[in-house]
Amino acid sequence: MSVSSLEKALAERCEDAGEAEEDGRFEQAIILCNEVTRIDRKQPQVWKIRTRAFIGMERLDLALENAREASKLFPGSITHRIMQARIHVLARRWDKASAIYRAILRDTPVHLNSIRELMDFENIAPDDDIYHRLAKAADDPEMKAYDRASTWFLRAQIHMVAGEDDMAFRLFDEGNRRMRDEVHENRRLEYAFSRLLPELDAAFQRRYSPMKAPDPCPLLVIAGLPRSGKTLLEKLLGSQSALFAVGETSVLYNLFLDVDRTGGADGTMQALRALPGQPIRDHFADRLKHGPKKSALRCIDTTPGSLEQLGLLGPLHPDVPIIFVRRDPRDLAASLYFKQFNKAHRYTYDLGTAARAIARTEFLARRWMATMPNPMAEIRYEEMVADPVGTATRLLTQFGLPVEDAALRQAAGDDGRALNLLPGRSLDGVGAIRADLVGFSERFARQLEPVLPAYEAERRDLG
């Protein structure tokens, strides 16, 4: 085989491995990565994919070993070092994670992800060198606009942890202004409904009700905005042997967004039913087949964007349980405003648009509950924090799933005391319970005054 042919074959194997990892076929991803590294160990992306696949298999020991070996092979790359730190975070080895983040910052003083993740569990004071480096970088023309905005969000969080709320809010304000003006040029900031929404009514659900029950779909959907409590509920339910938490897969979102919708809701449903196989069922059945949890009967998906198009799921898979998560609008608006989101959540850059987004997603939940045939429930973040075991038990019982009380209690026992109070930040895979996040917005009551009027006005307009 020629050199060019070999390089092409390795690139294809690498691409296949990445797709396998993204689809949850972790063992297959590792096999493909191994094939590549047996021929050429100097393929950094393959090592990253293999680390992620080991994490997906819940083999943190092998993931750490792989990331360490990759760091030796690629000493100039930060990627594999920060992956080691994240593995230590997942294992609650805070000291080891901190040591790695600090080492990265000695080499790269304004490495934003290291600062952001270190702040989850380690205090950084406003007089710390890290803070001063962030301040100096805030208007650095060599940095991307998004990264410059990050320096404002991070400094705001430092002041908030230090109890300096007025200064914190001023910095959050400026960070969000920069996201609006400099990153997105004030375009498409509102949370928008699908143009199909008026047609996705109860009559639509009846019209496309399957003549015979479709094959069971091994999925459970947790729907709601980011920061609403989806991760916490996923962690509680995912403690059960019958449920496998797969996070935000975007499978429903992408399928419903990519299908031809030019024929309205009717044409869209016909296009979905004309697709080969059963894409939703097939994907999640595959996740169970190749996942580490062989006892699982359903996958838990928490993709926020699924909520907008959820009405299309009913005729396809009316057996899929759906849980809508709500949260106090002031607490939720502040949590959204205090987190630097990407372009998928532009409504978070202004308190008014965030408040309207909350009202609109609550409207969607009410509409789907009133029209869709699926088994559904709605819970509030506050009740879940107050009684996590009881809340999860009620949901499992409602959906006919077995309740493993000991596992639930263990999952609910992570109270997050080792973490800083950062309402706009959640540690991936941790989902710790923080009772002090309930009502935390009272600290910013004056600054958050626009939230409730905007929220209530939108609720009235929507009816």
N, C-alpha and C positions, 0 to 999 in steps of 0.2 A: 504494500500500500504506500502510495506517495505521501510526502509530508503534508501537502495540502488536503489530501483525502482523509488523512488521519486527523488533522485539525478539525475538519468539517464533521467527522464522525464523533469526535469528543464534544464538540459544541452541541450537536444534536442530543447526545446522551445527557449533557448538562441541562439542556432545555427540558428534556423529558423528566429528569429528576426533579427539577423545579416545579413542573406541573403536577407530578405525583405528590410532592410534599404539600402543595397548595390544596390538593383534592383530598388530603388525609390518608393517602396510600403511603404511609411512612416507611413500611418495610421495603416496598418497591423502590422508593426514593433512595433508601440506603444502599440497596443492591446496585442501582444505577451509579450512585456516587462511588461505590467501591470499584466498579468496572473502570471508571474514569481514573481514579487515583492509582490503580494498579499500573496504568500505562503512563500517566503524567500526574505527579503529586502537586505540581505547581499550577493548579487551577483553583484560585481562591474562592470562587463562587460555589464550587462543589463542596468545599469544607463548610461553608455557611449553611448550605442546604442540609447537609448531613447533621449539623448541630441542631437545626430547627426540627428535623425529623426525629431525632432522639428525644428532644423536648416533647414533641407531640406524642411519642410513645411512653412518656412519663419516665424515661430513663435519664434522669438528670446526671447520674454518675457518668454515663457514656457521653452525654452531651458536653459535660465539662472536660472530659478527657480529650474529646475531639477538638474543642475550641482551644485548649491549651496547645495541642500539637500544631494546630493551624497558626497560632501566634508565633510559634518557633519558626515555622516555615515562612511566614510573612511578617517579620518583625516591624516593618514600617507601617503595617495596617492597624487601624484602631478597631475595625469591625470585630475581630475575633476576641479582642481584649474586653470590649464592652459586652459581648455575648457572655463571657465568663462572669462578669459582674451581674448580669441579669439572671443567670442561673443561680448564683448565690442568693439573690433577692427571692427567687421562687422558693428556695430552700430555707429562707429566713436566716441566712448566715450574713447578718448585717455588717459585721466587722470586716469580713473578707470582701464583700461587695464594696465597702467604703475604701478599702486599701487599693482596689483596682481603679475605681473612679479617681481617687486622688493621684495615683500614678499617671493616669492618662492626662490629668490636668497639669501635672508637672511638665509633661511633654508638649501639650497643646492647651495653653492657659484658658482659652475661651471655647472649649469643646462643649457646646450647648447641651447635648444629650446627657453628657456625664454630669454637668451641673444640675440639670433638671431632675435626673434620677437620684442623684445623691441627696437632693433636698427633700426627698420623700421621707427619709428617716434620719437625717443628720442636720442639725441646726447650722445655718450660715448667717452670721450677724451682718448688719448694715456696715460695720467697719471692717469686715473681712476683705482680704485681697481679692477674693472671687467677685465680691460685689463691685469693687472698684474697677476690675477688669471688664465687667459687664457694662458699667456706666461709660467707660472709655470707648467701648465698641458700639454704643447705641447709635452713633451717627457715622460709623465707618463706611465710606463709600465702596470699599472692597467687599463688604458683606452683602449677601442677598437681602432684599427688602424684608422677606419673611424672617430671616435670622436677626435683622436689626430689631424688628418688632418683638422677637423672643426676648431680647435683653430687657425690655420694659416689663414683660410678664414675669420674668424670673425675679427681677428686683422687687416687683410688687409683692410676690409671694414671700420674699425675705422679710419685707416690712410687716406683712400680715402675721407671720409666725412670731415676729418680735413684738406684736401688739400695737404697731403703729398704723392703725387702720386708715386714717385720713391720707397719709402719704401713700399707703398701699393702693387705695382706690384711685388716686390721681395717676399713679403709674399704670394701673389697669386701664384707665380711660385712654391714656396716650397709646398704650399697646394696641387697643382695639381700634383707635382712630387710624393708626398706621396700617392695620390690617384692612380697614375699609378703604382708605385713600390711596395708599402706596402699593399694596399687594393686589387688591381687587378693583381699584379705581371706581368704587361705589356702584359696582354692577351686580345685579341679581342677589340682593341682600335679603329679601323676604323669603320665608318658608312658603313654598308654592304648592298648591294642590295639583294633582294630576288632572289633565283636561278630560279624562274619562270619568272623573268622580261623579258628575250628575247621572251618568248612565249606570253606575255600579250600585243599583238599589236592590230592594228585596225582589222586585219583579225579575231583574236580571238573574239573581241567584236561583229563583224558581225555574226560569226559562232554561237554564243550563244545568239544572240538577241532574246528575247522572242517572240513566235508566236503571242501571244496576250498580251496586256498591263497588267502587274501584278497589284495586289491591291496597291494603293498608299502607299508609305512608309513615315511615318511622321518624317523624319530626315533631317537635314541640317548639312553638315560637314564643319568645318573650319580646314584646313590642313596646317601644317608647323612645323618648328622646335620650341622647347621651346624658349621663349624670343623673338619670331618674331613679337608679337603683337596679338596673338590669343585671349588672355584673354580680351584685350581691345575691340576687335571686338565683342567678345561674349557678353560683357557687353552692348555695344551699341545696338546690334541686340536683345539681351534678354530683353531690355526695352520695346519691342513691345508685345502687348497682344497675337499676333499670334505665338510667339516664346518663348520656354522654355529652358533656359540654364541649361544643365545637367553636364557640365564640361567634364572631361576626364574619360569616362566610360570604355574604353578598350573593348567594345563589339565587334566592327569590328575587332580590332587587335587580340583578343583572338580567335574569330571564325575562321578567316583566317589562324591563326597560328596553331590551334589545328586540323584542318581538315586534312585528309590523302592527302598528296601532292606527294606521291611516283609515281603517274601516270602522272606527269607533269601538265601543266595548264589545259589540257582537262580533265584529270582524277580528278583534284581538283574541277573543275566546276561541273562535274557529281556528285561528292561526296556532294557538297554543295546543289545541287538541290534534292538530295535524302534524305536530312535531313527532319524530320517531321516538318510540319508547315512552317512558314517563320520566322526564328529566329530573323533576324534583325528587320523586320517590327513588329513582335509580341513584342519584347522587348521595342521598343520605343513607340508603341501604349499603352503598359502597363504603361510606365512612364507618358504618358499624362493622362491616366485614373486615376492614383493614385496620380498624382502630385498636387501641390497647385494652379496651373494656369489653370483653367478649360477652358479658352478661347483659349489656345494654340493649334496650328495646327501641329507644328513641334517641335522636340527637336533639340537643337544645341549641337553637340559633337565636342570636340577639342582634342581628343587623338592624340599626336604626332606620335605614331607608326603606325597609320592607313595609313599614306601616302605610306608606303613601299608596301602594298598589295592592294592599292585602286583599281587597275585594275579589281579585282575580284568583285567589287561592281556593275559595269556597267551592266552586263547581269542579275543580280539579281534584281536591283532596279534602272533602268535608269532615274527615275524621281527625285532622290535625288540631290538637289543642292549642289555644292562643291565650296568652296572659298579657294583659295591658298593665303597665306600671305607671303610676302617677306620683307626683311629689308636690309639696307646697310650692306654689308658683314663685314666691319670693326667693326661697332657698334654691329652687331650680334655676331661676333666671341668674342669680348671682353665681352659681356654680358654672353655668354656661359662659358667663361674661368673664369669669376668672380663669378660663382655660383657653389657650390659643389653639383653635381648631383650624383644620385645613379648609379647602374650598367647598367641601361637601356640607359644611355647616356655617355658611356665611351669616345666617341670621343671628349668630351669637355675638357679633361685633357691635351691637347696639342694644341697649336695654329695652327699647320699644319693640324692635323686631324680635328679640328673644321672647318677650312677653306674648306677642301675637303668635309666635310659633308654638308656645305652650298651649294657648287656647285652641289653636288649629289642630294640634295632635290629639288633644282631648276630644275635640269634635269628631275627628276620624275614629277614635276608639268607640265613641258612642254610636257612630253610624255603622261601623262593622258589627258591633254587638247587637244592633237592632236588625241587621239585614242578613248576616252570614249564617250558614247552617252549622258551623264548627262549634265544638264545645269551647266555651270561653269563660274567662274570669278577669276581674279587675282588682288590683291591690294597690295600696298606698305605701310608699316608701316608709312613712312614719310608723305604720303598724308592723311592717316587716322588721324594722329596727327594734321596736318595743318587744316583739314576740316572734323572733325568727323561726323557732321550731314550730310553734303553733300555726304561723302563717303558711309555712311550707307543708306541714301536715295536712292542713285543710285543702290546699291545692292538689296535693298528691291523691288524697281521698276522692276529691271531686272528679278527677280524671281517671279514677280506677287503677291507680298505680300503687304498688306496695310501699309501705312506710318503714324505713329502717331508722328507728329512733336514735340509736347510738351514733350512727354516722351523721345524722342531722345535728345532734348536739355537739359533736366534735367540730363540724363545719361552722356552727354558730359560735363556737368558743373563741374564735379569732377576733378579739375586740379591737385590734389595731392600735394598742397602746404604744407600740414601738414606732408608730408612724407619726409624722407631723400632720397637723390639721391643715390640709390643703384642699379646700372644697372643689377646686377646678382640676384636680389631678387624682387619678386612680391608678394604683399599681397593677399592671397587667398580671392576671392570674392570682391576685391576692384577694381582692374583694372583701377586705376586712370591715367589720361593723364598727362604726363610730357614732355613738349616741349623740355626741356633741355637734354632729352635722345637722341634727334636727333643730331648726330655729336659729342656726348660726347667722342668718341674714339680719337678725336684729342688731348685730354689731354695725351694720351698714344701713340702718333704717333710713337715715336722711338721704344718703346717696341713691338708695333704691326706690325713692318715692315715685318715680315714673312707672314702675312695674305694674302695680295693681290697677291703676286707671287704664293703662293700655290693654292689660289682660281682660278686664271686665268689659271694656268697650268692644273688644273683638268677640267675646262670648255673646254679647247682645247682638252684634251684627250677624253672627253665624246662626243664632236662634237655638 
